[in-house]
Amino acid sequence: MKRFDVDENGFYGRFGGAYVPDKLRPCIEELQTAYLKIMETDGFRKDYDRLLRHYVGRPSPLYLAERLSDKYGCRIYLKRKDLNHTGAHKINNAIGQALIAQSMGKRRIIAETGAGQHGVATATVCALMGMECVVYMGRVDVERQYANVKKMEMLGAEVVAVESGGATLKDAVDAAVGAWCSDPSESYYLLGSAVGPHPYPDMVARLQSVISEEIEKQLQELEGRDYPDYLIACIGGGSNASGTVYHYLDRKETSIVLAEAGGMGLESGRSAATITLGSEGVLHGSRTLVMQDDKGVAIEPYSISAGLDYPGVGPLFAHMAEQCRSVTYPVTDDEALRAAIELTRLEGIVPALESSHALAVLGRLPFEKDDVAVLTLSGRGDKDMDTYIRYQG
């Protein structure tokens, strides 16, 4: 087994596992038993590959951003996941898990969402496959991602606004898990990030690994080698980042750089910089790094980006941080906003706020002129236009 593979109990080193209530344990054990068997069948692989190609529009381009490269003094490629159907990487995972749910005989899909992209992707796939869909979303995120809420409803999903706690992503996850507990036999919880109890972190990473698989092939064609010197991704829970790094985890020639939400600053008390500020704890069924108080209670996170507004991180990334396999930079709201405007002006691409956090670290890296960097644009900025308009005045 490689150093960053998950073990049979769902652990990456000492992070991971499945810490779930007794009522939910049969559901988790059913999924643990089924997911790899289903994913390894010819039928699943054929359907998954067909939908990624002809429905999602993969492979997504690896674009050499020449003006951005000139500014930062190296060759910067953008992995254009913003061009996927529904506008982000989330659709890869939603299709894969919906196919697994169908194979398990489930008819009702439950999901959570923060920025709305996972909710839209899930609602889209449920419409495609004729499945019932209920999406839980914090009231704060419902308000700041109103267009995505209406899109989910247009697709036939029921959107439930969660009022508890800080009414953001963590609370949406809590509500979705509670709903799953109340109807475990008919429902399937389609978790959107590489977090939660085993097997979700591994399953999501495997489904998103199409990203790094494409990067290898595209770099070989474009650069004559299949690896970058730097691989850069934003991280909240870790679905985007897990797919970006999957095939490079044990390749020492590639430096992995992660950008997390610094919010109003590390000392402000208004942040979601989990890898930087977190400590070991259990959150949503997984042992990982958590932003928490001295009593182990999760601290309410904050980010201008709804998709990074989460007090934990996937267990793979907690393990990577402990093993010094990645370098993580906290990025403030203002830095992310400036990076979004910069890409828009230099390349004519409006990125999602999540992706803008990754763009903001370019100026912190010690690039040399022959370096090749790949940065994943996890989504497009349509959903964030109100924020960008306010920022520009």
Stockholm file with secondary structure:
# STOCKHOLM 1.0

chainA/1-393         MKRFDVDENGFYGRFGGAYVPDKLRPCIEELQTAYLKIMETDGFRKDYDRLLRHYVGRPSPLYLAERLSDKYGCRIYLKRKDLNHTGAHKINNAIGQALIAQSMGKRRIIAETGAGQHGVATATVCALMGMECVVYMGRVDVERQYANVKKMEMLGAEVVAVESGGATLKDAVDAAVGAWCSDPSESYYLLGSAVGPHPYPDMVARLQSVISEEIEKQLQELEGRDYPDYLIACIGGGSNASGTVYHYLDRKETSIVLAEAGGMGLESGRSAATITLGSEGVLHGSRTLVMQDDKGVAIEPYSISAGLDYPGVGPLFAHMAEQCRSVTYPVTDDEALRAAIELTRLEGIVPALESSHALAVLGRLPFEKDDVAVLTLSGRGDKDMDTYIRYQG
#=GR chainA/1-393 SS CCTTSCCTTSEETTEECCCCCTTTHHHHHHHHHHHHHHHTSHHHHHHHHHHIIIIICCSCCEEECHHHHHHHTSEEEEEEGGGSTTSBTHHHHHHHHHHHHHHTTCCEEEEEESSSHHHHHHHHHHHHHTCEEEEEEEHHHHHHTHHHHHHHHHTTCEEEEECSTTSSHHHHHHHHHHHHHHSTTTEEECCCSSCSSTTHHHHHHHHHTHHHHHHHHHHHHHHSSSCCSEEEEECSSSHHHHHHHGGGTTCTTSEEEEEEEEETCTTTTCCBCHHHHCEEEEETTEEEEECBCTTSCBCCCCCSSGGGCCSBCCHHHHHHHHTTCEEEEEEEHHHHHHHHHHHHHHHSCCBCHHHHHHHTTGGGSCCCTTCEEEEEECBBGGGGHHHHHHHHC
#=GC SS_cons         CCTTSCCTTSEETTEECCCCCTTTHHHHHHHHHHHHHHHTSHHHHHHHHHHIIIIICCSCCEEECHHHHHHHTSEEEEEEGGGSTTSBTHHHHHHHHHHHHHHTTCCEEEEEESSSHHHHHHHHHHHHHTCEEEEEEEHHHHHHTHHHHHHHHHTTCEEEEECSTTSSHHHHHHHHHHHHHHSTTTEEECCCSSCSSTTHHHHHHHHHTHHHHHHHHHHHHHHSSSCCSEEEEECSSSHHHHHHHGGGTTCTTSEEEEEEEEETCTTTTCCBCHHHHCEEEEETTEEEEECBCTTSCBCCCCCSSGGGCCSBCCHHHHHHHHTTCEEEEEEEHHHHHHHHHHHHHHHSCCBCHHHHHHHTTGGGSCCCTTCEEEEEECBBGGGGHHHHHHHHC
//
